[in-house]
Amino acid sequence: MVATPQLIKESTLTTANSSPEDAPIDEDAWLAVVNANRGRLVQAAHAFEQWSQMYQLARDSGDARMQIYAIANIQSAFVSEGSYAVAIDCGRFMVQLARACGDQLSEGHALIGLGWSFWGLGNHPEASRIAQLGLDLADAITDVPFPHFFEGPETIR
């Protein structure tokens, strides 16, 4: 009989003194959380495996934008299965990577995804606050670097 991981009700990587979108996340800790919860994926297991491999390739090649795009798809797998706390960790890590490489378009998409994850977890005030940050960022974007994995700021709105 296979053990089923317990449902995580809170982001396991959140620090007490930080806003959810600002708290630094250690990549190894993020990978440990994601891999520990991969057994919870049923319908999205195949997609998770493919995007995990893509993430590793992007990380190894130093392609931050592809890392962010891969994490967005990993996050979607967890959202589709109702694993919102793990999806929150994914969203927070995406925000961190986007900010580190100065990619406002990816940051905006990451904030919207993070907001949706908080909504799914039932934290509607936090979801609204974070989604508004993404919308505000979309309004401020004046130059979109192309080619880009995400579509322009109008898709954030």
N, C-alpha and C positions, 0 to 999 in steps of 0.2 A: 504494500500500500504506500502511495506517494504522499508525503507530508505536504499540506497546503500552507503557504505562508499566511500569517495573520494579516488581517486588514490593517493597513497603516492609516491612522486617522489624522495625523499631523505630519507636516514636512519634517523629515528626520534630520535635515541639515540646517534648520532655521536656528539662528542665534537670537538670544533674548533681546539684545539691544539694537537690532537693525530692522529696517523695513524689509519685508520679504523680497522686494526686487533689488535691494542694495546689499544684502548680506553676502560676504564672500563665500564661495564654495570651492573646496579643494577638489580637483578633478578626480583623484583617486577615490575620495569619499563618494562622489557622485556616481562613478562607475560601480562602486561596491553596492550602493543602494539599488541602482538600476538592475544590475546582474542578480542581486538577491531576490528581486521581485519579478524577474522574467518568467518564473513558473506560474504567475497569476494570469499570464496572457494565454488566451485560448484561441480566439478568432484571429488575433493580430500577431501570433507567434512568428509566422513566416516573415512578415514585414519587419518585425522587430529584429530578426536575425540579419536581414539584408541591410537595414539601416545601421545596425551596430557595426557591421563590417565596413560600411561606408564611413562611419565616424572614425574608426581606427585608421583607415587609409588616409582620410583628410588630416587627422592629427599627425600621423607619421610624415605627411608631406608638408605640414605647416599651413594648410589651407583653412584659415579660420572661418571663412564664409561657408564653406562646405561642411565644416564641423557643425555650425549653427543650423544649417539646413537639415543635416542628418538628425540632430537632436530634436528639431521641430517634428520630424516624422516619428521618432521614438516617443516623444511626448504624446503625439496623436494616438499611438498604439495604446498607451496607458489610459488616456482619456476614454478611448472607445471601449475599454474594458472596465471603466469605473474606478481605476486606480489613481484618484485625483492627487493624493499626497505625493506620489512618485512623479506625477506629471508636474506638480508644483516645483519639485526639485529640478526637473528638466528645464522648466521655464526660467527659473532663477539662474541656472547655469548658462542658458542661452543669453540672458540679459547681460551677465558678467562678460561673456566672450564678445558680444557685440560692442559693449562699451570699451573693452580692452583694445579692440581693433578700430574703434571710431566709426562703426557702421550703424548709422542712425536708422536706416531702413530695416535692417535686421533687428535692431533694438525695439523698434516700434512693433514689429510682428511678434517678437518675443514677449513684450508686455501684454499684447492682446491675448496671446496664448496663455500666459500666466494668469491673466484675469479670468479667462474661461475655466481654467483649472480650479481657481478659488471658488468660482460660481458653482462648479460641480460638487465641490466639497461642502457647499452650503454657507460659505463665508461671503455673503453678497455685498456687504459694505467694502470689504477689502477688494473684492472682484471689481466693483465699480471704480474704486480709487485707482487701482492699477490700470484698468482699461482706459481711464481718462488720461493717465500719463502717456499711454500709447497714442491716443487720439491727439493730444497736445503735441507730441513729437511729430506726428504725421503732418500737422499743420505747419510745423516749423521747417520741414524738409524742403529745401529749394533745389538741391542737386542730387540726382540719383545716379550712382556709379553703375554704368552698364558695361558688360553684361552682369546681371545680378540674378540670383536664384529666386528671390522674392519679387513680386510685381511692385510697382510704385506705391507712393503713399496713399493714393486714392483707394487701394485695396485694404488698407488699415482702417480707413473710415468706414 
